[in-house]
Structure formats: C-alpha cells, structure tokens
Amino acid sequence: QVGQGYPHDPPKVKCETMVYHPNIDLEGNVCLNILREDWKPVLTINSIIYGLQYLFLEPNPEDPLNKEAAEVLQSNRRLFEQNVQRSLRGGYVGATYFERCLK
C-alpha cells in the first residue's frame, strides 16, 4: 500500500498468503529494513521488490518476526527447508496449518 506520504514514507507491505518464514509473521507483516529504519525517499518500488526477493532467497534469522522459523533455520537448515516445502504444499508445521499455495 502506497500512502500519501510516499516517497518520504515507505509503502506498507503485507504478505496476503500465510508463509513459513523467519521475517514474515503469520499475519503477513514483513520485516525488511528498507521498509523501516533504512527507508530513503530515493528508494523505489523496484528496490522493495528486489529486497523482498532477496529476503525469500536469504532469510535473516537475526531479526525475526517468526521466532520459531528463525530458530529452526539456525539450528537445522534442512528441517527448515522441509517445513517451507510442507507449508507451500499445504499442511501443518507444528500447530499451524498452511493453505496450499503451490500446485
């Protein structure tokens, strides 16, 4: 969501699909530094998209919104990757059910 204050205020980004990710909580809030303290008016929507792509490729367990996913990523990357696959195909990860989003 791009508000009236853009480009001086960052857009609001929310993940509409529940995902298993250390930097995205179960309500869809995204933890990306350029959307918070590192925002600068010269950054573009493309900058945000690139930042989000990088976040999916390289999750940051040091600044988590989903602490459980961050702990699994740090302690057992293979289990983390299995949990990601399970969540994308639809199913439970722990006590949380994820809707299928991959065919």
C-alpha positions as CSV (number, residue, x, y, z in Angstrom):
1,Q,0.0,0.0,0.0
2,V,1.5,3.3,-1.1
3,G,0.3,6.1,1.1
4,Q,0.0,9.9,0.7
5,G,3.5,10.4,2.3
6,Y,5.3,8.4,-0.4
7,P,8.2,8.7,-1.3
8,H,9.1,10.3,2.1
9,D,7.3,7.5,4.0
10,P,7.8,3.8,2.9
11,P,4.9,1.9,1.4
12,K,3.2,-0.7,3.6
13,V,4.0,-4.3,2.5
14,K,1.9,-7.2,3.8
15,C,2.1,-10.8,2.6
16,E,-1.5,-11.9,1.8
17,T,-0.7,-15.6,1.9
18,M,0.4,-17.1,5.2
19,V,4.0,-18.3,4.7
20,Y,6.6,-20.0,6.9
21,H,9.4,-17.5,7.0
22,P,11.5,-16.0,9.8
23,N,11.0,-12.5,8.6
24,I,7.2,-12.7,7.9
25,D,4.8,-13.3,10.8
26,L,1.6,-15.4,10.5
27,E,-0.4,-12.2,10.0
28,G,1.7,-11.3,6.9
29,N,3.8,-8.5,8.4
30,V,7.1,-8.2,6.8
31,C,10.4,-7.4,8.5
32,L,12.6,-5.7,5.9
33,N,14.9,-3.0,6.9
34,I,14.3,-0.7,3.9
35,L,10.6,-0.6,4.9
36,R,11.6,0.7,8.3
37,E,14.7,2.4,9.6
38,D,16.7,2.2,6.3
39,W,14.0,3.8,4.2
40,K,15.1,6.7,2.0
41,P,12.9,8.7,-0.5
42,V,15.3,7.8,-3.3
43,L,14.3,4.1,-3.0
44,T,11.7,2.9,-5.5
45,I,9.1,0.2,-5.6
46,N,11.6,-1.9,-7.6
47,S,14.0,-1.5,-4.7
48,I,11.4,-3.0,-2.4
49,I,10.7,-5.9,-4.8
50,Y,14.4,-6.7,-5.0
51,G,14.6,-6.6,-1.2
52,L,11.7,-9.0,-0.9
53,Q,13.2,-11.3,-3.5
54,Y,16.4,-11.3,-1.5
55,L,14.6,-11.9,1.7
56,F,13.0,-15.1,0.3
57,L,16.3,-16.3,-1.0
58,E,18.3,-15.4,2.1
59,P,16.1,-15.2,5.2
60,N,17.5,-13.3,8.1
61,P,17.1,-15.2,11.4
62,E,18.9,-12.4,13.3
63,D,15.8,-10.1,13.0
64,P,12.8,-12.5,13.1
65,L,9.1,-11.9,13.3
66,N,8.5,-15.6,13.3
67,K,10.9,-16.7,16.1
68,E,10.1,-20.4,15.7
69,A,11.1,-20.4,12.0
70,A,14.2,-18.4,12.8
71,E,15.3,-20.9,15.5
72,V,14.7,-23.9,13.1
73,L,16.7,-22.1,10.3
74,Q,19.6,-21.5,12.7
75,S,19.6,-25.0,14.2
76,N,18.6,-27.2,11.3
77,R,18.5,-25.7,7.8
78,R,17.4,-29.0,6.3
79,L,14.4,-29.2,8.6
80,F,13.7,-25.5,7.9
81,E,13.6,-26.2,4.1
82,Q,11.3,-29.2,4.7
83,N,9.0,-27.0,6.7
84,V,8.9,-24.4,3.9
85,Q,8.0,-27.1,1.4
86,R,5.3,-28.6,3.7
87,S,3.8,-25.1,4.2
88,L,3.8,-24.4,0.5
89,R,2.1,-27.7,-0.4
90,G,-0.5,-27.2,2.4
91,G,-0.3,-28.8,5.8
92,Y,0.8,-28.4,9.3
93,V,4.1,-27.0,10.5
94,G,4.0,-27.6,14.2
95,A,0.5,-26.5,15.3
96,T,0.0,-24.1,12.4
97,Y,-1.9,-25.1,9.3
98,F,-0.8,-23.5,6.0
99,E,-3.1,-23.4,2.9
100,R,-1.7,-24.9,-0.2
101,C,-0.2,-22.2,-2.4
102,L,1.8,-24.4,-4.9
103,K,0.3,-26.8,-7.4
